[in-house]
Amino acid sequence: MKLYYTPGTCSLSPHIVARELGIDLTLVKVDLATKKTEDGRDFSAINPKGYVPVLELDDGTRLTEGVAIVQYLADRRSEAGLAPAAGTFDRYRLAEMLAFIATELHKPYAPLFRPGASQDEKAASIAYLKKRYATIEAQLSGGTWLSGTFSIADAYLFVVTSWAAMVDVELTDFPNVRAFQARALARPAVRAAMVAEGLASAA
């Protein structure tokens, strides 16, 4: 399988999940500005949506959208327990959390990275994010991970929250979130994925 990725973006989430599961992926780096892969192909022909991640199966089938990809990967190694079994209520709880991270945390970061966004737009996004991080802070108050054990939702939350330091989203008021980030970063699979993407040193 191939994972089309751009370092530090949301494609880091399925990369982490694959490493947690011991699934070998061929990484294909994408320049989102030029829409070119590192081997010179037109990325728009691979994903007309124009963004990462894309998972390409061995038969050429492609799957897009990070929340779909991480669930697909987790189901390939269901014994690892990164996602509850399909059809169970716990699985719907996981889907609920993935949707919350995608819409209430991931999406509001967009103006903070967008060239030309006004200071008012950025301030509104930061205020909104802090309200949503209050929800995550409460969720983490009872344990180490979002739902007791490390899951695909935790991988996604780690990646999205890692952006805070890049765009001056202050997390001082969220000690549980900051402790969560430190625990996730200490996981070998997380570290290995970041090293592979050039986001951390191998030392």
C-alpha positions as a printed NumPy array, in Angstrom:
array([[  0.   ,   0.   ,   0.   ],
       [  1.008,   3.593,  -0.609],
       [  0.286,   6.629,   1.522],
       [  0.396,   9.968,  -0.251],
       [  1.372,  12.479,   2.399],
       [  2.675,  15.938,   3.112],
       [  4.857,  16.258,   6.222],
       [  3.074,  17.534,   9.31 ],
       [ -0.395,  17.662,   7.764],
       [ -3.345,  15.479,   8.725],
       [ -1.806,  12.664,   6.658],
       [  0.483,  12.09 ,   9.643],
       [ -2.503,  10.505,  11.413],
       [ -2.869,   7.43 ,   9.137],
       [  0.932,   7.224,   8.995],
       [  1.008,   6.887,  12.795],
       [ -1.854,   4.399,  12.765],
       [ -0.122,   2.206,  10.187],
       [  3.039,   2.136,  12.298],
       [  1.046,   1.345,  15.438],
       [ -0.464,  -1.616,  13.572],
       [  2.746,  -2.819,  11.943],
       [  1.373,  -2.206,   8.458],
       [  4.068,  -1.406,   5.921],
       [  3.339,   1.581,   3.723],
       [  5.257,   3.073,   0.84 ],
       [  5.347,   6.799,   1.507],
       [  4.868,   9.142,  -1.457],
       [  5.543,  12.775,  -0.62 ],
       [  3.277,  15.403,  -2.167],
       [  3.957,  19.102,  -2.696],
       [  0.519,  20.608,  -2.183],
       [  1.584,  23.962,  -3.633],
       [  2.552,  22.505,  -7.008],
       [  0.238,  19.459,  -6.847],
       [  3.173,  17.23 ,  -7.74 ],
       [  4.367,  14.002,  -6.143],
       [  8.047,  13.614,  -5.327],
       [  8.443,  11.433,  -8.424],
       [  6.937,  14.138, -10.652],
       [  3.38 ,  12.875, -11.115],
       [  0.329,  15.115, -11.212],
       [ -1.278,  14.688,  -7.796],
       [ -4.572,  16.094,  -9.067],
       [ -4.902,  12.965, -11.208],
       [ -4.437,  10.834,  -8.083],
       [ -6.861,  12.814,  -5.939],
       [ -8.979,  15.399,  -7.758],
       [ -9.857,  16.877,  -4.348],
       [ -6.272,  18.112,  -4.292],
       [ -5.271,  17.228,  -0.761],
       [ -3.718,  14.465,   1.324],
       [ -3.991,  11.829,   2.625],
       [ -4.628,   9.235,  -0.037],
       [ -4.234,   5.525,   0.627],
       [ -3.592,   3.455,  -2.488],
       [ -4.159,  -0.268,  -2.152],
       [ -2.083,  -2.871,  -3.939],
       [ -4.78 ,  -3.28 ,  -6.614],
       [ -4.747,   0.466,  -7.323],
       [ -7.931,   1.287,  -5.43 ],
       [ -7.655,   4.636,  -3.668],
       [ -9.25 ,   5.832,  -0.459],
       [ -9.305,   9.475,   0.597],
       [-10.272,  11.353,   3.791],
       [ -8.223,  10.688,   6.881],
       [-11.079,   9.521,   9.1  ],
       [-12.008,   6.862,   6.544],
       [ -8.405,   5.758,   6.035],
       [ -7.632,   5.293,   9.736],
       [-10.75 ,   3.169,  10.183],
       [ -9.84 ,   1.042,   7.185],
       [ -6.351,   0.474,   8.561],
       [ -7.629,  -0.319,  12.06 ],
       [-10.04 ,  -2.909,  10.658],
       [ -7.203,  -4.651,   8.823],
       [ -5.569,  -5.364,  12.195],
       [ -8.642,  -5.455,  14.404],
       [ -6.838,  -7.561,  17.007],
       [ -4.685,  -4.512,  17.852],
       [ -7.719,  -2.743,  19.303],
       [ -7.199,   0.689,  17.766],
       [-10.907,   0.741,  16.901],
       [-13.865,  -1.154,  18.399],
       [-15.566,  -3.728,  16.224],
       [-17.806,  -2.415,  13.45 ],
       [-21.458,  -2.354,  14.419],
       [-20.86 ,  -1.931,  18.152],
       [-21.98 ,   1.161,  20.018],
       [-18.373,   1.829,  21.008],
       [-17.551,   2.071,  17.3  ],
       [-20.169,   4.777,  16.905],
       [-18.667,   6.598,  19.869],
       [-15.33 ,   6.47 ,  18.063],
       [-16.946,   7.836,  14.9  ],
       [-18.476,  10.587,  17.018],
       [-15.057,  11.593,  18.337],
       [-13.424,  11.434,  14.899],
       [-16.155,  13.705,  13.529],
       [-15.693,  16.146,  16.403],
       [-11.943,  16.359,  15.839],
       [-12.424,  16.778,  12.077],
       [-15.073,  19.485,  12.201],
       [-14.514,  21.256,  15.509],
       [-10.702,  21.181,  15.789],
       [ -9.125,  20.366,  12.408],
       [-11.244,  22.709,  10.3  ],
       [-10.934,  25.797,  12.561],
       [ -7.152,  25.68 ,  12.19 ],
       [ -7.483,  26.451,   8.464],
       [ -7.621,  30.276,   8.72 ],
       [ -4.54 ,  30.242,  10.936],
       [ -2.499,  28.686,   8.128],
       [ -4.121,  30.593,   5.254],
       [ -2.067,  33.44 ,   3.77 ],
       [ -4.068,  36.632,   3.778],
       [ -6.39 ,  35.705,   6.638],
       [ -7.224,  38.79 ,   8.652],
       [ -6.325,  39.227,  12.302],
       [-10.046,  39.176,  13.11 ],
       [-10.437,  35.824,  11.359],
       [ -7.457,  34.403,  13.207],
       [ -8.674,  35.697,  16.558],
       [-12.103,  34.173,  15.962],
       [-10.561,  30.819,  15.065],
       [ -8.362,  30.792,  18.166],
       [-11.317,  31.651,  20.401],
       [-13.377,  28.89 ,  18.795],
       [-10.569,  26.35 ,  19.159],
       [-10.17 ,  27.139,  22.836],
       [-13.874,  26.457,  23.434],
       [-13.526,  23.103,  21.696],
       [-10.316,  22.237,  23.531],
       [-12.27 ,  22.711,  26.754],
       [-14.398,  19.755,  25.651],
       [-11.296,  17.637,  25.005],
       [ -9.786,  18.743,  28.326],
       [-12.854,  17.404,  30.127],
       [-12.812,  14.206,  28.056],
       [ -9.225,  13.546,  29.109],
       [ -9.815,  14.277,  32.787],
       [-10.742,  10.696,  33.534],
       [ -7.878,   8.865,  31.865],
       [ -4.806,   8.678,  29.69 ],
       [ -6.513,   8.516,  26.28 ],
       [ -9.82 ,   9.662,  24.834],
       [-11.569,   6.352,  25.4  ],
       [ -9.381,   4.445,  27.853],
       [ -6.877,   2.887,  25.446],
       [ -4.954,   4.453,  22.57 ],
       [ -7.117,   4.567,  19.445],
       [ -7.185,   6.028,  15.968],
       [ -8.944,   9.069,  17.456],
       [ -5.957,   9.702,  19.711],
       [ -3.624,   9.604,  16.708],
       [ -5.777,  12.183,  14.934],
       [ -6.056,  14.412,  18.002],
       [ -2.284,  14.327,  18.47 ],
       [ -1.658,  15.472,  14.899],
       [ -4.233,  18.266,  14.92 ],
       [ -3.125,  19.536,  18.324],
       [  0.529,  19.528,  17.26 ],
       [ -0.37 ,  22.462,  15.004],
       [ -1.104,  24.696,  18.011],
       [  2.545,  25.608,  18.527],
       [  2.916,  26.55 ,  14.858],
       [  0.166,  29.165,  14.909],
       [  0.302,  30.499,  18.468],
       [ -2.708,  28.67 ,  19.86 ],
       [ -1.896,  28.777,  23.559],
       [ -2.777,  25.565,  25.433],
       [ -1.648,  26.647,  28.903],
       [ -5.205,  26.404,  30.222],
       [ -5.467,  22.775,  29.111],
       [ -3.042,  20.688,  31.208],
       [ -4.757,  17.415,  30.305],
       [ -4.364,  18.168,  26.6  ],
       [ -0.7  ,  19.055,  27.033],
       [ -0.064,  15.885,  29.058],
       [ -1.854,  13.89 ,  26.353],
       [  0.458,  15.358,  23.705],
       [  3.518,  14.377,  25.705],
       [  2.259,  10.811,  26.204],
       [  1.446,  10.426,  22.518],
       [  4.814,  11.801,  21.463],
       [  6.515,   9.207,  23.674],
       [  4.928,   6.349,  21.741],
       [  7.476,   4.618,  19.465],
       [  5.122,   4.573,  16.474],
       [  4.415,   8.289,  16.776],
       [  8.098,   9.086,  17.043],
       [  8.982,   6.814,  14.114],
       [  6.356,   8.428,  11.876],
       [  7.607,  11.898,  12.72 ],
       [ 11.214,  10.921,  12.066],
       [ 10.23 ,   9.385,   8.718],
       [  8.515,  12.629,   7.7  ],
       [ 11.46 ,  14.762,   8.788],
       [  9.518,  16.277,  11.683],
       [ 11.837,  14.972,  14.405],
       [ 15.424,  13.82 ,  14.642],
       [ 16.3  ,  10.159,  14.906],
       [ 18.482,  10.773,  17.955]])
